Amino acid sequence: MIKFFRHIRRNLMETRKTSRYLKYAIGEIILVVIGILIALQINNWNENRKDIAKEQQILLSLQEEFKQNIKELEFDHQINLGSINAIKTLLNFDENVDFETRTIDSLMGQAYNFATFDARLGVYNDISSSGSLELIRDPKLRYQLNQWTGELNDYKEDQIIRRNYWIHNMPSLVNKLLPIRNQDTFMDRKDYAREILTKPIQVPKSNYMEFLKSLEIDGMLFDYYMNQSFVTTNEESIMKFLKSTLKLIESNIDGD
């Protein structure tokens, strides 16, 4: 009988040891899991900090690129508006009123003095091709940036149409009557520097009268006016896009 009770007590003692060991093992596992989770959290936090730092650098680079594009577009847009105003003056010119031939040369020089906006895309292309665009956390800004090249494509089409129309029509019509060198004299601007400025030459005033009365030239000027109008309208649209995107960029820069 005594042996029987001893056996039961021994079993109870062994059971208590096993229970304690299981509790210890479970506690150890929990501590390991917590440690792993903390390590993962710290690692994620560090990676997130790195991504934010990269994002800020991208935003600063984009900010500078968009500012440069705005500045260049403003310059080109003013030139194109001057071209449109010159064409309108020519289309409304009263040849019955006495005028100096130099006036027509000046207007033609301004009309021909169109500008082509070539957007800077180095930073944008780099972040787009590398996939870094996804580092930008603001979904609205990401969407806006994804529209950038689409905005430019419409504008480029109008640029090409305008340029080709002038090249294919202007020489065959205008140069038969007016000296192109006279018009070049009035195209003096900082981004169109020439080493040699040619002297104007004189042609009979009747050439200018014929130029102003020609329906064919009038049609050419009007078509060119329409093409130039499409370009300037697109420039205004692009300017709004650039400024609104720049505002979004700056709102996402820390400290701005």
C-alpha positions as CSV (number, residue, x, y, z in Angstrom):
1,M,0.0,0.0,0.0
2,I,2.8,2.4,0.9
3,K,4.6,1.7,-2.4
4,F,1.4,2.5,-4.2
5,F,1.1,6.0,-2.7
6,R,4.8,6.7,-3.4
7,H,4.3,5.9,-7.0
8,I,1.3,8.3,-7.2
9,R,3.3,11.1,-5.6
10,R,6.2,10.5,-7.9
11,N,3.9,10.7,-10.9
12,L,2.4,14.0,-9.6
13,M,5.9,15.5,-9.1
14,E,6.9,14.5,-12.7
15,T,3.7,16.0,-14.0
16,R,4.4,19.3,-12.2
17,K,7.9,19.4,-13.7
18,T,6.5,18.8,-17.2
19,S,4.0,21.5,-16.8
20,R,6.6,24.0,-15.6
21,Y,8.9,23.0,-18.5
22,L,6.1,23.5,-21.0
23,K,5.3,26.9,-19.5
24,Y,9.0,27.9,-19.7
25,A,9.2,26.7,-23.3
26,I,6.1,28.5,-24.4
27,G,7.3,31.7,-22.7
28,E,10.7,31.4,-24.5
29,I,9.0,30.9,-27.8
30,I,6.8,34.0,-27.2
31,L,9.9,36.1,-26.3
32,V,11.7,34.9,-29.5
33,V,8.6,35.8,-31.6
34,I,8.3,39.2,-30.0
35,G,12.0,39.8,-30.6
36,I,11.6,38.8,-34.3
37,L,8.6,41.1,-34.6
38,I,10.5,44.0,-33.0
39,A,13.5,43.4,-35.3
40,L,11.2,43.4,-38.4
41,Q,9.5,46.6,-37.2
42,I,12.8,48.3,-36.7
43,N,13.9,47.1,-40.2
44,N,10.7,48.3,-41.8
45,W,11.0,51.7,-40.0
46,N,14.6,52.1,-41.3
47,E,13.6,51.1,-44.8
48,N,10.6,53.5,-44.6
49,R,13.0,56.3,-43.5
50,K,15.3,55.6,-46.5
51,D,12.3,55.6,-48.9
52,I,11.1,58.9,-47.4
53,A,14.6,60.4,-47.8
54,K,14.7,59.2,-51.4
55,E,11.2,60.6,-52.0
56,Q,12.3,64.0,-50.7
57,Q,15.3,64.1,-53.0
58,I,13.1,63.2,-56.0
59,L,10.6,65.9,-55.1
60,L,13.4,68.5,-54.8
61,S,14.8,67.5,-58.2
62,L,11.3,67.6,-59.8
63,Q,10.7,71.0,-58.2
64,E,13.8,72.4,-59.9
65,E,13.0,70.8,-63.2
66,F,9.4,72.1,-63.2
67,K,10.6,75.6,-62.3
68,Q,12.9,75.6,-65.3
69,N,10.2,74.3,-67.6
70,I,7.9,77.1,-66.4
71,K,10.5,79.7,-67.0
72,E,11.3,78.5,-70.5
73,L,7.7,78.1,-71.4
74,E,6.9,81.6,-70.3
75,F,9.7,82.9,-72.6
76,D,8.6,80.9,-75.6
77,H,4.9,81.7,-75.0
78,Q,5.6,85.5,-75.2
79,I,7.5,85.0,-78.5
80,N,4.6,83.1,-79.9
81,L,2.1,85.6,-78.8
82,G,4.2,88.3,-80.5
83,S,4.1,86.2,-83.6
84,I,0.3,85.9,-83.5
85,N,-0.1,89.7,-82.9
86,A,2.1,90.4,-86.0
87,I,0.1,88.0,-88.2
88,K,-3.2,89.6,-87.0
89,T,-1.8,93.1,-87.9
90,L,-0.8,91.8,-91.3
91,L,-4.2,90.3,-91.9
92,N,-5.9,93.6,-91.0
93,F,-3.3,95.8,-92.7
94,D,-4.8,98.6,-94.9
95,E,-2.6,98.7,-98.0
96,N,-4.5,101.9,-99.1
97,V,-2.8,103.8,-96.3
98,D,0.7,105.0,-96.9
99,F,3.3,102.8,-95.2
100,E,7.0,102.1,-95.1
101,T,8.2,98.8,-96.5
102,R,10.2,98.4,-93.3
103,T,7.0,98.0,-91.4
104,I,6.0,94.9,-93.4
105,D,9.5,93.5,-93.1
106,S,9.2,94.0,-89.3
107,L,5.8,92.3,-89.1
108,M,6.9,89.4,-91.2
109,G,10.0,89.0,-89.1
110,Q,7.9,88.9,-85.9
111,A,5.5,86.5,-87.6
112,Y,8.3,84.1,-88.5
113,N,9.8,84.5,-85.1
114,F,8.0,81.6,-83.5
115,A,9.4,79.5,-80.6
116,T,9.3,75.8,-79.8
117,F,9.1,74.7,-76.2
118,D,11.4,71.8,-75.5
119,A,10.5,70.5,-72.0
120,R,13.3,69.3,-69.7
121,L,12.5,65.7,-68.9
122,G,15.8,64.4,-67.4
123,V,14.6,64.0,-63.8
124,Y,11.1,62.8,-64.8
125,N,12.4,60.2,-67.3
126,D,14.9,58.9,-64.7
127,I,12.4,58.4,-61.9
128,S,9.8,57.0,-64.3
129,S,12.2,54.4,-65.9
130,S,13.7,53.4,-62.5
131,G,10.3,52.8,-60.9
132,S,11.1,55.5,-58.3
133,L,7.8,57.2,-59.1
134,E,6.2,54.7,-56.7
135,L,8.2,56.3,-53.8
136,I,6.0,59.3,-54.0
137,R,3.3,58.8,-51.4
138,D,0.8,61.3,-52.6
139,P,-1.5,59.5,-55.1
140,K,-2.7,62.7,-56.6
141,L,0.8,63.8,-57.4
142,R,1.7,60.4,-58.8
143,Y,-1.3,60.6,-61.1
144,Q,-0.5,64.1,-62.2
145,L,3.1,63.2,-63.0
146,N,1.9,60.2,-65.1
147,Q,-0.1,62.7,-67.3
148,W,3.0,64.8,-68.0
149,T,4.2,63.2,-71.3
150,G,0.6,63.0,-72.5
151,E,0.2,66.8,-72.1
152,L,3.4,67.3,-74.1
153,N,2.5,64.9,-77.0
154,D,-0.6,67.0,-78.0
155,Y,1.5,70.1,-77.9
156,K,4.3,68.6,-80.0
157,E,1.8,67.6,-82.7
158,D,0.7,71.2,-83.1
159,Q,4.3,72.4,-83.1
160,I,5.1,70.1,-86.0
161,I,2.0,71.1,-88.0
162,R,2.9,74.8,-87.5
163,R,6.5,74.4,-88.5
164,N,5.9,72.2,-91.5
165,Y,3.1,74.5,-92.8
166,W,5.4,77.6,-92.6
167,I,8.3,75.8,-94.2
168,H,6.3,74.4,-97.1
169,N,4.3,77.5,-97.9
170,M,6.3,80.6,-96.9
171,P,9.3,80.2,-99.3
172,S,7.1,79.5,-102.3
173,L,4.9,82.5,-101.8
174,V,6.5,85.2,-99.7
175,N,10.1,85.1,-101.0
176,K,9.0,85.8,-104.5
177,L,8.0,89.3,-103.4
178,L,9.8,90.1,-100.2
179,P,13.5,89.6,-99.2
180,I,13.8,87.2,-96.4
181,R,17.0,88.8,-95.2
182,N,15.0,91.9,-94.3
183,Q,12.7,89.9,-92.1
184,D,15.7,88.2,-90.4
185,T,16.9,91.6,-89.2
186,F,13.9,91.8,-86.9
187,M,14.5,88.4,-85.3
188,D,17.1,89.5,-82.8
189,R,16.7,87.6,-79.6
190,K,19.0,86.0,-77.0
191,D,18.4,82.4,-78.0
192,Y,18.8,83.1,-81.7
193,A,22.3,84.5,-82.0
194,R,24.0,84.9,-85.4
195,E,27.6,85.7,-86.0
196,I,26.7,87.8,-89.1
197,L,23.8,90.2,-89.5
198,T,23.0,90.9,-93.1
199,K,22.1,94.3,-94.4
200,P,18.5,94.8,-95.7
201,I,18.0,95.2,-99.5
202,Q,15.5,97.4,-101.2
203,V,12.9,96.0,-103.6
204,P,10.1,98.1,-105.3
205,K,7.2,99.1,-103.0
206,S,4.9,97.5,-105.5
207,N,6.2,94.1,-104.3
208,Y,4.8,94.9,-100.9
209,M,1.5,96.1,-102.3
210,E,1.2,92.9,-104.3
211,F,2.0,90.9,-101.1
212,L,-0.7,92.6,-99.2
213,K,-3.3,92.2,-101.9
214,S,-2.6,88.5,-102.7
215,L,-5.5,86.3,-101.7
216,E,-3.1,83.3,-101.8
217,I,-0.8,84.9,-99.2
218,D,-3.7,86.1,-97.2
219,G,-4.9,82.4,-97.0
220,M,-1.4,81.3,-96.1
221,L,-1.1,83.8,-93.3
222,F,-4.6,83.0,-91.9
223,D,-3.8,79.2,-91.9
224,Y,-0.5,80.0,-90.2
225,Y,-2.4,82.2,-87.7
226,M,-4.7,79.3,-86.9
227,N,-1.8,76.8,-86.5
228,Q,0.0,79.3,-84.2
229,S,-3.2,79.8,-82.2
230,F,-3.4,76.0,-81.5
231,V,0.2,76.1,-80.2
232,T,-0.3,79.0,-77.9
233,T,-3.6,77.6,-76.6
234,N,-1.8,74.4,-75.7
235,E,1.0,76.4,-74.1
236,E,-1.5,78.0,-71.8
237,S,-2.9,74.6,-70.9
238,I,0.6,73.2,-70.3
239,M,1.5,76.2,-68.1
240,K,-1.5,75.5,-65.9
241,F,-0.5,71.9,-65.7
242,L,3.1,72.8,-64.8
243,K,2.1,75.3,-62.1
244,S,-0.5,73.0,-60.5
245,T,1.9,70.1,-60.5
246,L,4.7,72.3,-59.0
247,K,2.2,73.3,-56.3
248,L,1.6,69.6,-55.5
249,I,5.3,68.8,-55.5
250,E,6.0,71.7,-53.1
251,S,3.2,70.7,-50.8
252,N,4.8,67.3,-50.3
253,I,8.3,68.6,-49.6
254,D,9.0,68.5,-45.8
255,G,9.2,71.9,-44.4
256,D,7.3,73.6,-47.3
